[in-house]
């Protein structure tokens, strides 16, 4: 079976490590030095909200080690099910704990390698030119702010951002007002794109996604106590390549902390 691996955002450059390092001078010592093109690529299945930060970290890791890294970015739910069905991933990096638990209970990750890496925040966003102003709180007038439009977020039945959004809206007493008006996207980046293109007046995404899109603006941040903590766990799969643990260690180290912070994530230690 062919798996939808190694894709990035539309128009993106080649994935980190996908291009072989230029050949060194033709000396015996140089010829014996492995290049990125000689090494088997580490395959990382990662939540869509990690796209930009992991591409940068993949580039940095490959420069240091000559080990290429390739990525498949999608909703954590879709990736977990692909791994369950035999997709050849070395690392799973989820946007929530539940989908990591899903694989762990099925013996599909290496339990000792599992770690919580970063946190995030849940935000309400609108197109950059929108005049909508809202303060998120109990029974806030979300439905009225939508007008005749819809509210975009991940599918609450599976996609982590949608699960967080449903929980927050339920706890704030407004879920019943907007449930029938949801634009249920298959990933957080798909939800973001609905807002970016002005197809919906409002969306719920992660703060880090809003920060990278100049066509949207943050209307307000959801109270932390309105939903479970947004935690991104990582783990090796049950049968990873030998070098996969090196990439996990790299992104959990100082280099990873710097890049995650630059993209708005909160490193967890």
N, C-alpha and C positions, 0 to 999 in steps of 0.2 A: 504494500500500500504506500502511496506517495503522501508525504505529510507537507502541509503548507508552512515550510520552514523558511527562516532567514529573510523575512521581509521587514521593511522599515516604512517610515512615512513616505507619502507620494513625493517623488522628486528627490529622495534622499540619495546621498552618495553611497558608494559601496560600503558594506558593513565593515566594522573594524577588523583588521587582520585578514581581510579577504584577498588583499593584493600581496603578492610575494615581495619580500624585501629585495631591493636591487642587489645584484650579485656583487660580491667583493672582488678585489684584485685576484687574479688567477694564481695564487700561491697555494702550496699544499695546506698551510694552516687555515687560510680563508676558505678553501674548498671544503674543509672538514667542519666548518661552523654551520650549524643548522640555521635556516632562515624560516620566516613565517610560512613560506610556501612549502617547506619540507615537512612541517609539523601538522598532525591531524588537528582540526579545529575543535575547540571546546564549544559545545552547543548549549546555549542558555535559553530556557523558556521563561519569559518574564512578563509581568503585568504591563499593559500598554502605557500606564503613567510613568514607567521607568525608562521609556524609549530614549530620551535625549541624554539623561545622565549616564545610562549604561553604555551608550555608544561612545561617549567621551572616556569612560573608564576602560572600555574595551580597547580603545586606541592606546591609552597609556600603558595598559598591561602588555599589549603586543610590542610596543616600543621597548619595554624593559626586558621582555622574556623571549621575544620572537615566536611566541605561541599565539596563533590566531584564535579569535573568539567570534562566533557567529550567534545571531539572536533570532528568536521568534517572539514577537510582541503581539499580545492579544489580551482579552479578558482572562483573569486567572482561572475562572471556571472552565473556559474552553481549553486552556492549556493543560489543566489538571486532567481533564477527560481524555485529551490526546495522549498524555503520558500513560494513563490507565489503559489505553488501547494499543500501547506499544510504540509510541513515537520515540525516536532515539535522542532523548535529551540527556545531558550530563548534569544540569543544574536547573532547579525550579526556584523562581523568585516571585513570590505571591504578593498581592496587594491586601490580603487579609489572612487571618490565622485559620479560618474554617477550611479553605481549600488546601492548605498545607496539611491540616488534620485529615482531610479526606484521603490524601495520598498516603499519609503515615499509617492510618488504620488498615490500609491495603498492602502494606509492606513495600511501597514503591519509592520511598526515600530512605536515605541513610540517616537514621535517627540521631546519632551523635553529632552529625554535621549541621543539624538544624540550629539556626540562630535568628533572633529578631534583629534587624539591621537598622531600619529607619522608621520614623513616624511622619505623619502628614496631617493636614487640616482639611475640613470639608467647608466649601464655600458656595455661595449663591452668586452666579455670574449673569451678566447681560451683555449684549453687543456694546462695543465701546461708545457708540453714539447715542445709546439709549439714555433716556431721562428718568428711568425708573429709580426710585429711592425707597428702600425698605430697611427696617431694623428687625432682625430676626429675634423672635421671642414667642412666648406662649400665645397661640391664636393670632399670630400676625397675619395681615391681609394678603396672603400669597395669591389666592385665587383671584381676587380683585385686580392685583397687579398684572396677572396674565392676560386680562382682557378676554379676547377670543382665541388667544394663542395657547400653546402647550408648554409644559415644563419638561426639559430634556435631562435625562440622567441615564445611568446604566440600568438595564433590566433588573428590577428589584428581586426577581425570582432566582437570579444567578450571579449577576455581575457585582463585585464587591462594592463599588461606589453607589450602586443602586440600593444595595442592602443597607449601607450606612444612611443613605438619604431617606429611605422609607422609615427606618428606626427614628431618625431625628424628627421627621415630619409627624410621625405618630406621637412621639413624646411631647411635641409642641402643640398637638391638638389640631393639626391642619391636614393630615393625610387624607381623611375622608373628603375634604373639599377639592382635592386635586387628583385623586387616584385615577379617575376616568379621563384625565387630561394629560397623562404622562406620555412623553415621547421616549419609548424604551429603547435605548441604544445597546449595541452588542459589546461596547467597551466605553471606557471613560473618554477616550480620544474621539470616538464617534459622537458622543454626547457634546463634547466641546465643539466639534465641527458644526453641529446644528446651530449653536449660538454664534459661532464665528461667521457663518454665512447669513445670519439674520433670519433663519427659518423658524426660530422660536424666540420669544422675548426673554426667557430666563432658563437657566440650567443649573444643575448641581454637579460640581466636579471637585477634584482635589485642588488645593491651593497651588501646588506646583504646576499643574496643567494650566491654570489661569495665568501664571507668571510668564509662561513662554509664548503666549498668544496675544499679540498687540491688538487684535480685533475684538477682544473681550475685556471687560473690567469686572472687578470684584464688587458686588453690591454690599455683601456683608459676610461675616464668618459665622458658621453655626457654633453655638456654645458647645464646649468640649463635653459637658455632661448630658448632651442631648443624644449621643450615640456612643457606641463602644470606641475605645481608642483605635485609631487607624495605624496599624502596625504591619510592616512588611517583613515576613520571615523568608529566609533562604535556606536551601538544603541541597546536598548532592542527591541525585537519584540513586536507585538501588545498584545500578551498574555503571558508574561514571568512568570516563577516561581518567588516567592516572594524574594528569595535570589539572583536572577540574578543581581540586582542592586548593591549588595555588591561586586560582582566580577568586575563589570565595575569600581566601585570606587577604588578598589584595584589596578587595572592595570593603572588607571589614577593618582595614588598617587605616593609617593616617592619610594615605592618598584618597581613599574612598570618602573619609570624613570631609575632606576639603571640597571635593566635587559635589557630594550630596548637599552640603551646606550652601554651595553656590547656586544650586537649583531649588533651594527652599525647603529641602527635607531636614528633618531633625534626627541626626545620628543617635542610636540607642546603644548604651554600653552596660 
